[in-house]
Amino acid sequence: MSDQNQGTAWNGGGLGSLSLVPKATGKQSAKDFKTDQEVRWCPGCGDYAILAAVQSFMPTLGLARENVVFVSGIGCSSRFPYYMDTFGMHSIHGRAPAIATGLAASRPDLSVWVVTGDGDALSIGGNHLIHALRRNVNLKILLFNNRIYGLTKGQYSPTSELGKITKSTPLGSLDSPFNPVSLALGAEASFVARSIDSDRKHLTSVLQAAAEHRGTALVEIYQNCNIFNDHAFEPLKDPETRDDFTIRLEHGQPIRWGTEGQHGVVRDRDQALKVVDVAAAGLDQLVVHDAHAEDPSHAFDLSRLAELSLARTPIGVFRAVDRPVYDDLMREQLDASRAAQGGRPAGEDDLAGLLAGSDTWTVE
Amino acid sequence: MTKHVQQLDRVIIRFAGDSGDGMQLTGDRFTTETASFGNDLSTLPDFPAEIRAPAGTLPGVSAFQLHFADHDIMTPGDRPDVLVAMNPAALKANIGDLDRGADLIVNTDEFTSRNLARVGYDGNPLEDGSLEAYTLHPIALTSMTVEALKGFDITKKEAERAKNMFALGLLSWLYNRPTEGTVRFLETKFARNEQIMKANLKAFEAGWSFGETTEDFSVSYEVKPARLPSGNYRNISGNLALSFGLVAASQRSGLPLFLGSYPITPASDILHELSKHKRFGVRTFQAEDEIAAVGAALGAAYGGSLAVTSTSGPGLALKAETIGLGVSLELPLIVVDVQRAGPSTGMPTKTEQADLLQAMFGRNGEAPVPIVAPRSPADCFDTALEAARIATTYRVPVILLSDGYLANGSEPWRVPSVEDLPDLTVDFAREPNATVDGTEDGDPVFHPYLRDPETLARPWAVPGTAGLEHRIGGIEKADITGNISYDPANHDLMVRTRQAKVDAVAATIPPTEVEDPRGRARVIVLGWGSTYGPIGAACRRVRAAGKDVAQAHLRHLNPFPADLGEVLGRYERVLVPEMNLGYGFGGQLSLLVRAKFLVDAIGYNQVRGLPFKAEELAGVITTCIDDISDEDLQ
């Protein structure tokens, strides 16, 4: 248990993500993280699978339950905190990263998780998301991407494909979608990963990596809305197609996929990624995934491999690098200011000195 | 040469020049000299929003007015006794405010035909007799400064820039101000550039010597120290006092201070100031926008910080939804709105008090919040503490309405002793507050919306407290348990309870203070915020003229003091001067007191971006008093 909280190999022996968070005294189970509230998502919603994965994953962190906080915005996914028996706040549309930033920056002893959706995080809350990523606050952001507005009953979202026919776009949507992974990388994110609601094992491994990362971790989770956008990610789930569609990224491993591992990528003369047949190109020519590369270009190139049809969709950890963490730096500044006065907290005398300043006069 | 020293009881000086002339600095220095001498004083900086408006133009004029006296005063003064005009634009923009006979010190070097034409002067007013009504002192400030600085290793431009110190030296001589503070200030400010430092010191000294030797000034003046209540004093601006109040509230409550803020005029200085005080455990967060600023503050409040967000009117509009969330979550939050002239961008550096209705009603659904407003720059300190008291006691966002005039204006402040400050100790919830089945032996459980019967506040249970895990949100919550509820009766109860909680604050605020020295007034003047000074000064004038008037000034605008309706009911006329128009309802406070107390409040409204003049308000009050007397005769 201790190792995973002591910082991962690539973060230079700095603080582990959770090293300041108190540990649980007893053994925990998924049941400890379930509340007595009736879960109110539509039957068949992908959110159920994600909730179950998170509830069974949390005990593996071994954190004191009272030091875990889930903060959400508005949307179907944002009901999530009501079902987690930790501290939680269901806030307002798009603002969860901002609220969580204030909480995480002022409370290093908390493990703070943001649950958001494609509309919440990328439309109304886009500004807060990119700035949280840029600052690298110690937050874990789970972005449930179903490529549709569910709670408002089926309008297109900022991740819906161009031409999407919905209630608000009967002739097809006119705006091109965001690629959330590309966006996060462009926003200087230090950790970016993608997983799928239905793949419990993969999702859990990605959550684990995110939890261990000190700084902002963005995990995009493809999540099926079976009411308004059913089968949106079917090619990645259908046993017939999934192996040919999905690229499972693993740090230090060559990037290859397909039922027989027959597809791979190489760098062409222009250093662009090029899909090749592994047998023809040669195994030693394949690009090896380096999630810890300082330069985000590699991760960005990977994020662009996926096609509209979902062919060549990478999942896993795109990028996980060590970068100064906002709340750590803030705490260091406070500590340094206190150290300058002998390490003690400012007291009444200090306050009296502050109020008086240097230019006073006395009236008898 | 020994000159005659004449005693004065008060003086109003206005320094005016181009934005780049250093008038705010000059005014600040003269203020500090005056404060350390022991006069009572009040200041009014008035500057454009543009950092460097085109030189020599009317929009580029920056001014600083200072009123100082040997007795207590309430305003920066209506009409300057002395105007220092550094260029034709400054003269043109300010001459209208001078009474006949006022001293007019002008920098003749800038009165070139080009500069005169630029602001629309056909001839040179210094020569055409149009300034005959004033005591004109034409002085070649720039060239005398350059002359005095010959021999310094600086450029001509750098020498010219020191002319404000020459002017400060001259004025310091004219009013017998102590100079040690300014010398110290220049030594520190230019510590890294010795030539510039020495040049500024020399210019300052040259200005003083010029005053001593020139025949243009036959006398100098002295304003004796004021007889203020005994104590230790300093000069303080509103934004500084407000920042100090927040730091003090943090220490007195034992809660770490968290400020989420986005830069906006005229509130940014609060962010600047608080960012200096990390040794007090103050965390300042410059957010990506106004919404994130209040969001982060609310997040910090949830975590147990004394959370603050500071802004001006446009920012308050953006924060509205999050403040509503704060009302629903019932978490303590201090929202500081340093009001400025609106609507929209309006006039960022000009003052107004037109956000009262926004603070009262500017949220969706019914989201009542307590509102407090400081009355003077120094009062910003106490009002910040009061906002913190209400927010933490009642677990509610509190809006503090300051304004541009208070923010940048300054006055002497009797520094309080720390032990006399209110005790704001807060108790977090530590353990479950109920049992599952309601019996004594039942399993313990925590109900986040089980209220204190007196304050109606809910428990403040911060993350990290074992056994108190709970979820809160903006969806309507069931009374007591805090679970999601769409029950009609529950919603009705919760809306009423949130209102009742704000109403309950009234029980802890002092009764309305009425100033009516002879107790015979038939007219009461009711005000709020920064109009306290002008209203008070106007009332003094009216009383000095033998008439009676009562004054009451509100710190608490929501809820009102419990006795306010009864107090207003005692007077035949209720006059409410406000720096807002009131949307056709006769003034924003007028609207509220009319609606609440069925009082026929008479609004007197002005939205010029400047504080009221005492003289003008005295006229309005006198007319109001005379109206009743006339009715008596009919």
Interface residues (C-beta under 8 A of the other chain):
Chain A: P22 T35 Q37 A64 R65 E66 N67 V68 V69 V71 I74 P81 Y82 M84 D85 T86 F87 G88 M89 H90 S91 I92 R95 A98 I99 A100 T101 G102 L103 A104 A105 S106 R107 D109 L110 N127 H128 H131 M330 Q333 L334 A336 S337 R338 A340 Q341 P345 A346 G347 E348 D350 L351 A352 L354 L355 A356 G357 D359 T360 W361 T362 V363 E364
Chain B: T32 A35 S36 F37 G38 G181 P225 R227 L228 P229 S230 G231 N232 Y233 R234 N235 F244 V247 A248 Q251 P256 F258 G260 H277 K278 R279 F280 G281 R283 F285 A287 E288 D289 I291 A292 A293 G295 A296 A297 L298 G299 A300 A301 Y302 G303 G304 S305 A307 E321 T322 G324 L325 L329 R414 V415 P416 S417 V418 E419 P463 G464 T465 A466 G467 L468 E469 H470 R471 I472 G473 G474 I475 N483 I484
